[in-house]
Amino acid sequence: GAGLGSLARTHSVVFGTAIQARYLEQDAAYRDAVATEASLLVPEWEAKWAALQPEEGRFDTAPLDAILAWARSQRIPVRGHALVWHNAMPDWLPAALAEGRQRALGVLAAHLDVALHHARGQIRDWDVVNEPIANPPGSDVPDPGPGPLRDTPWLRALGPSYVETALRMARERDPTLRLTLNEYGVEEDTPDAAEKRRRLLALLRDLVGRGVPLDAVGIQAHLQLARPFRPEPFAGFLAQIRSLGLAVLVTELDIRETHAAPQDLARRDALVAERAEAFLACAVQGGARTVLSWGLTDRYSWLATEPAVALPNGRVHRGLPLDADYHRKPMWNGMARAFARG
Ligand code: G3I
């Protein structure tokens, strides 16, 4: 039946998902599910620095090109992720950045030259800066630095103006691009998320106030059932972003269960569906017109593979709309209902 992408489109929302070239290549059911459900794609890995420029000066665009070619064959647009980030850095990059400002600027310029030129006309929207805000002291993974910007090789090499520098360099290279700043941990009703929202808004007000090129804010939405979600604080946050003239995207939706999640699968799936619907209804009412999940099927979710988020005794998170056998879960229905509310 009609996929989430076509359901969302009837309410002027673009729904899409993260994909990986290796799964496209190896799994026909995966290709079918993506083609059915998605109206927008984002490479989960293939456009990151470690994938694109594994050694200085050696670029590997083949995996990204495989995604772009398949997406073109399906007439599905692709967005880019992520140009300046402190993760997925190839081994040579932190050392190069630490050599000083001019070296760091040269390395960044060379990467943007290739990444933006290579995908010009095919990728119109990039996460130019990913996760620049420091996690407050009380967070799961607090940032070692004093904040408000996360203590990263970029901050150390270029100072707090690295965010502005990256945005200006991207705009210079392709004035047609929609430039997005992407962040996580700003969705839920916790003191840490409230502080991170405050920090992000202060950065956005500063950038917009100084005319720094920026078009959109990506809200990753890696939600956790263990954390409360209340529409009001999040809706207020979206309204503040929109009042700056910035678009809002939900860029990486998935839902982590709790370690105490009920063993009963149906109960867990119902809780996940409820949270997805409540969050997306709030996001769409708050002005989000692009929503991406961070994958479609539990089979390939990072939530099933990354040690940092693994559940005990072999249970896996079921935080995506399709189960490991590509069957639509209650979460799929919850998302469809949220889009239908419009
Ligand atoms: O390292 C190999 C590489 O050699 C190989 O060519 C490639 C083939 O696909 O795989 C690489 O393995 C892993 C890669 O995922 C692809 O699966 C990397 O080791 C591993 O670190 C990487 O993890 C990804 C992580 O970002 C770091 O880039 C996760 O899949 C991905 O879900 C996760 O996504 C992030 C977003 O980019 C930003 N927001 C948070 C989100 C979750 O952490």
Boltz pocket constraint, residues with backbone or C-beta under 6 A from the ligand:
constraints:
  - pocket:
      binder: B
      contacts: [[A, 20], [A, 22], [A, 44], [A, 45], [A, 48], [A, 87], [A, 88], [A, 130], [A, 184], [A, 220], [A, 252], [A, 302]]
      max_distance: 6.0
